[in-house]
Amino acid sequence: MKQIKVRNIGNSVGIILPKELGLINGDIIQAEKKGNLFILDTSKVAREHDKKLVEDSFADFEKELIIS
């Protein structure tokens, strides 16, 4: 398990997430607290990324920008 340091961000506290998570600026993730656990759910973000890839692929197909 990787440790992440909590930092001051303005008048709040926050964390810097590692790049390995595949998140980009502006992504919105679901956060939930269960007892002493904080759960950060990225499944919705992953679906949005996949949806964008599919939409971009179809846009390329419609413009006949296909490489075979």
N, C-alpha and C positions, 0 to 999 in steps of 0.2 A: 504494500500500500504506500502510495506517495504522500508525503507531507506537503501541505500548502500553507504558507504564512498569511495570516490576516493582517491587513495594512490599513492605515488611515487613508481615506479618500474623501477630501473635503471634510464635512461634518459627520461623515458616516465611516463605516469600516467595510472593507471588501477584500476580495481575493483576486490574484492574477492566475488565470487558468493556463496550463501548459498547452503549447501548440499541438501536441499529440492528440488532443481531444478533437481536433478538426473543426473547432468553432471559429467563426469569423465575426468581425465587428458588426454589431447590430443583431446578432442571433438572440433569440429569446428562449431561455430554457425554463423548464418547470422546476420549482424548488419546493421541497417538503421536509418537515421536521418530524421524525418519529423517535420519541425519547431523546437519547443523546446522539442520534444519527441525523445527518443532513443528507438528503437524497437529491441529487441534481439529475433530472431526467432530460436527456438530449434526443429521445426518440422522435419527438415532433420536429425538431431541427433537422434530423437526418432525413425524415420524409420530405421536408421542404427542399432540402438540397437535391434529393433524388428527383423530385418533381421538376425542379428547375433544369436539371440535366436532360430529362426527357423532353421538356418543352423546347429547350435549345436545340436538341437533336432534330425534332420535328421541324423547327424553323429552318435549320440547315437543309433538311430534305426538301422542303417547299421551295427553297431558293436554288435547289439542285447543287448544293455544295457538298456532295457526297464523294468520299474517296473510297474506292474499292480495291 
